[in-house]
Amino acid sequence: IAKFGLYVTIPIVLMYTFANNSKNLQKFMGNKSYIVYPPEGPRPPSPEELREMAREMARKRNSGMSMDSQRAGSALIGQELI
């Protein structure tokens, strides 16, 4: 009978302690931080910014290829003259 009395009274006392006085609950929960998130990093670029970056890279690649092809052509011409 004593065990049963403890099993019934302990939850009732705890509920009364925390439900009637929210400061107790805040104090109890404030001491333990269960989840600690890392600091937020920089946000990824927006889709519009990604598209613009892709266009820029394509322009650089195309202009670089045209310059390389001109250099290759002038090198071939120079070899033919020799």
C-alpha positions, 0 to 999 in steps of 0.5 A, a space after each residue: 500500500 505504501 508503494 502505491 501511495 508513493 506512485 500516486 502522490 509523487 506525480 501529483 506533487 510534481 504537477 502541483 509544484 510546476 503547474 501552479 508556479 511557472 517560475 519553478 518550471 522556467 528555472 528547471 528548464 533554463 538550467 538544462 539546454 538540451 538542444 544547442 544549435 551551431 551559429 548560422 552560416 552565410 546564406 547561399 546565393 539566390 537562384 537569380 544570383 546563381 544564374 547571373 554567375 553562370 552567365 558570367 562564367 559562360 561569357 568568360 569561357 567563351 571569350 577565353 576560347 575565342 582568344 585561345 583559338 586566335 592564338 592557336 591560329 596565329 601560331 599555326 600561321 607562324 609555323 607555316 612561314 618558317 
